[in-house]
Amino acid sequence: VDPIILKDLKLCIRMRTRVAQSMFGGGDVGHKYFLDVLVYCLTMLRSLPTGTVKVDKHVDETEGSYSYDENRFSALDVEVEEVEEDEDEEMFPMAVPRPISDTKPVTLEELMGSDDRNDAVLFLFTLDELMAMISNQYNVLFKNIKMNREQGIPESAIMDQLLETAVTSNFAIQKVQQLEMELQAQHEHLTTPCRLLSTLVMPEITAHVDDTLRNHAAKKCA
C-alpha cells in the first residue's frame, strides 16, 4: 500500500469529522455511516504491507546541486503531524468492526432512475431557464441604456423597463424559493446544494467506475 494513500485517507477522515462537528452538530446518520466506512477501509489498508516512497536523487554536476523528486514542502508537515497526534488514537483506531448499514443497499440502476434524482434534474433545469430569462432581461436593459445615451435620450426614459426587469428578477427569486420548498418537502435529504449535486453526480461517477471495472475484468478474462 502506498503510504500517500494512507495519508490522504486520514486527511479525508479528519477534515470530514471536523467540518461535521463545526457546521452540522456532528453530522447525521448517513455521515456517520460514511465515516465508519472510511475508518474501516483505513484499518484494512493498515494491515497490508506498506511500500516505501522511492526518492529519485539526481546530481547536477555543472552547478554542484542536488534535486529530488519529492515534495519540497514536506518539512512543513512535521508541525501539523505533531498537532494532530492527540486526535489519532480516538479518530483512527487500530481495529473496528465492518460497518453494517441499517437500510437496504440501493443498486446503481435504482440510483440512476430514482425519483429524487429526476426531481433534482428538473429543479436545476428550471433554475437554468429562470437565470437565462433574467440574464436576457438585463442584457436588453443594458443595450437600451447605451443606445439612449448615444441618442441623447434622458436616462429617466428607461425607468419603466428597469422596473419590469426588477419585477422579473423578484418573480424568479420567489419561484426558486417555492421550488426549493417543494423539493425538500418531497425529499427530506435534499436540504443543501452539496446533497443536491451529489444526488446528480455520484451515480454517474459510480456508473463510470463500474463500467471501467467490468471492461477491465472482461479483458483480463479474455
C-alpha positions in Angstrom: 0.0 0.0 0.0 1.3 3.4 -0.9 1.8 5.5 2.2 0.5 8.5 0.4 -2.9 6.7 0.1 -3.0 6.2 3.9 -2.1 9.8 4.5 -4.8 11.1 2.2 -7.4 8.8 3.7 -6.5 10.0 7.2 -6.8 13.6 6.0 -10.2 12.9 4.5 -11.4 11.3 7.7 -10.0 14.2 9.8 -11.5 17.0 7.7 -14.9 15.4 7.3 -15.1 14.9 11.1 -14.0 18.5 11.8 -16.4 20.0 9.3 -19.4 17.9 10.6 -18.6 18.9 14.2 -18.2 22.6 13.5 -21.1 23.1 11.0 -23.6 20.3 11.3 -23.5 19.4 15.0 -21.6 16.1 14.4 -23.5 15.1 11.3 -26.4 12.8 10.6 -26.8 9.0 10.3 -25.6 9.0 6.7 -22.5 10.9 7.6 -21.7 8.6 10.5 -22.0 5.5 8.3 -19.8 7.0 5.6 -17.2 7.9 8.2 -17.3 4.4 9.6 -16.7 3.0 6.2 -13.7 5.3 5.7 -12.2 4.3 9.1 -12.8 0.6 8.3 -11.0 1.0 5.0 -8.1 2.6 6.8 -7.8 -0.2 9.3 -7.9 -2.8 6.5 -5.2 -1.0 4.5 -3.0 -0.6 7.6 -2.9 -4.4 7.9 -1.4 -4.7 4.4 2.3 -4.4 3.7 3.3 -0.7 3.2 5.5 0.2 0.3 8.4 2.7 0.6 8.4 6.0 -1.1 11.2 6.0 -3.7 13.1 9.2 -3.9 15.0 9.7 -7.1 18.1 11.7 -6.4 19.9 13.5 -9.3 23.2 15.2 -9.1 23.7 18.3 -11.2 27.5 18.3 -11.8 27.5 21.7 -13.6 26.0 23.6 -10.7 27.1 21.2 -7.9 23.5 21.0 -6.5 21.0 18.2 -5.8 17.4 18.0 -6.9 14.9 15.5 -5.5 11.6 14.1 -7.0 9.8 14.7 -3.8 7.6 17.2 -2.0 9.8 20.2 -1.4 7.4 21.4 1.4 7.4 18.1 3.3 9.2 19.8 6.2 6.1 21.9 6.9 4.1 18.7 7.5 6.0 17.9 10.7 4.3 20.7 12.7 0.9 19.6 11.5 1.5 16.0 12.4 2.5 17.0 15.9 -0.7 18.9 16.5 -2.8 16.0 15.1 -1.2 13.3 17.2 -3.7 13.7 20.0 -6.6 13.0 17.6 -5.1 9.9 16.1 -5.9 7.4 18.9 -9.6 8.3 19.0 -10.2 9.2 15.4 -8.1 6.3 13.9 -8.5 3.2 16.0 -6.3 0.2 15.1 -9.3 -2.2 14.7 -13.0 -1.6 14.0 -15.9 -4.0 13.0 -17.2 -3.9 9.4 -19.9 -1.2 9.2 -23.4 -2.5 8.7 -25.9 -0.3 7.0 -29.4 -0.1 8.6 -31.0 0.4 5.3 -31.3 -1.8 2.3 -28.5 -1.2 -0.2 -29.5 0.7 -3.3 -28.5 -0.6 -6.7 -26.9 1.5 -9.4 -29.9 1.2 -11.6 -32.2 2.4 -8.8 -29.8 5.4 -8.2 -29.9 6.4 -11.8 -33.7 6.2 -12.1 -34.6 7.4 -8.6 -37.4 10.0 -8.2 -35.2 12.3 -6.1 -32.6 12.4 -8.9 -35.2 13.1 -11.6 -36.7 15.9 -9.4 -33.3 17.4 -8.8 -32.6 17.4 -12.6 -35.9 19.2 -13.2 -35.1 21.7 -10.5 -31.8 22.6 -12.0 -33.2 22.8 -15.5 -35.9 25.2 -14.2 -33.3 27.2 -12.3 -31.2 27.5 -15.5 -34.2 28.7 -17.5 -35.1 31.3 -14.9 -31.5 32.6 -14.7 -31.3 32.8 -18.5 -34.5 34.8 -18.5 -33.1 37.3 -16.0 -29.8 37.5 -17.9 -31.6 38.3 -21.2 -33.7 41.0 -19.5 -30.6 42.8 -18.1 -28.7 42.4 -21.4 -31.6 44.2 -23.2 -31.7 46.8 -20.5 -28.0 47.5 -20.8 -28.2 47.8 -24.6 -31.2 50.2 -24.3 -29.4 52.4 -21.8 -26.3 52.5 -24.0 -28.4 53.4 -27.1 -30.3 56.1 -25.2 -27.1 57.7 -24.1 -25.8 57.8 -27.7 -29.0 59.4 -28.9 -29.2 61.9 -26.1 -32.4 60.5 -24.6 -32.8 61.2 -20.9 -31.9 58.3 -18.6 -35.3 58.6 -16.8 -36.9 57.2 -20.0 -35.5 53.7 -19.1 -37.3 53.6 -15.7 -40.3 51.6 -16.9 -38.1 48.9 -18.4 -35.9 48.9 -15.2 -39.0 48.3 -13.1 -40.1 45.5 -15.3 -36.6 43.9 -15.0 -36.7 44.2 -11.2 -40.2 42.6 -11.1 -38.9 39.7 -13.3 -36.0 39.2 -11.0 -38.2 39.2 -7.9 -40.6 36.7 -9.6 -37.7 34.4 -10.4 -36.3 34.5 -6.9 -39.8 33.7 -5.4 -40.2 30.8 -7.9 -36.8 29.3 -6.9 -37.7 29.5 -3.2 -41.0 27.8 -4.0 -39.3 25.0 -5.9 -36.7 24.6 -3.1 -39.5 24.1 -0.5 -41.4 21.7 -2.8 -38.2 19.7 -3.4 -37.4 19.5 0.3 -40.9 18.5 1.2 -40.8 15.6 -1.3 -37.2 14.6 -0.5 -36.1 15.5 3.1 -32.4 14.6 2.4 -32.1 17.2 -0.4 -31.6 20.1 2.0 -28.2 21.5 0.8 -26.7 22.3 -2.6 -24.0 19.7 -1.8 -26.5 16.9 -1.3 -28.4 18.0 -4.4 -25.3 17.9 -6.6 -24.1 14.6 -5.1 -27.5 13.0 -6.0 -26.9 14.0 -9.6 -23.2 13.5 -9.9 -22.3 10.5 -7.7 -24.5 7.9 -9.6 -22.8 8.9 -12.9 -19.3 8.6 -11.4 -20.3 5.2 -9.9 -21.6 4.1 -13.3 -18.4 5.1 -15.0 -16.3 3.3 -12.4 -18.5 0.2 -12.7 -18.2 0.2 -16.5 -14.4 0.6 -16.3 -14.0 -2.3 -13.9 -16.3 -4.5 -15.9 -14.4 -3.8 -19.2 -11.0 -4.3 -17.4 -12.2 -7.6 -16.0 -13.5 -8.7 -19.3 -10.1 -8.0 -21.0 -8.3 -9.9 -18.2 -10.6 -12.9 -18.6 -10.4 -12.9 -22.4 
